């Protein structure tokens, strides 16, 4: 993995998230609602899936009041959501995975396919690109005053389940196995660290670049339109020079 590319990708994701808090709240509201219904309880003490969903929401700065309202509403909400991943290639052959949580798979499939087609890509079958990615828990720690690299490294590596940590002056990326994400995030929070995000990410094993301006424009527009779709929970790709997107 290219360190230069990775940090640009992280920063771009953070900038987009900072400007779309409502989208973040919607994403985690759906996850919490699904956890309440499938776990059979609105009590996180007896519903492990709900407890994990709440922890992820808090790690992504969703306010407690929002979380409580979602839990209260989920108990009476009859909508049924299902998780569906779509895979394909964007402009220039960039591999893309789209995570969705939808109550209408026909609507979501048509919308995702339309965006791939409109911006020079093509939607493929399950497995056509996912073999190029590995799922990992990824926690982004930030501190406007700067991070103490030595202290953070020592404290993070003391936590069981931390696979790796990479640190810059104001941000650090901690990776874990997906199953360890919530627990590691809670332990880091207990040590006083603050997150800009904590999520299960699809990390590419190889990256591709785009140099054609039209392809870069189309790929960037596709990402923006997918991000604006309420059914979309996350978009992952292997574009190395994401910083060049308009």
Buried (B, 14 or more C-beta within 10 A) or exposed (E): EEEEBBBBBBBBBBEEBEEBEEBBBBBBBBBBBBBBBEBEBBEBEEBEBBBBBBBBBBBBBBEEEBBEEBBEEBEEBEEEBEEBBBBBBBBBEBBBBBBBBBBBEEEBBEBBBEBBEEBBBEBBEEEBBBEBBEBBBBBBBBBEEEBEEEEBBEBBEEBEBBEEBBBBEEBBBBBBBBEBBBBBBBBBBEEEBEBBBBBBBBBBEEBBBBEEEEBBBBBBBBBBBBBEBBBBBBBBBBBBBBEBBE
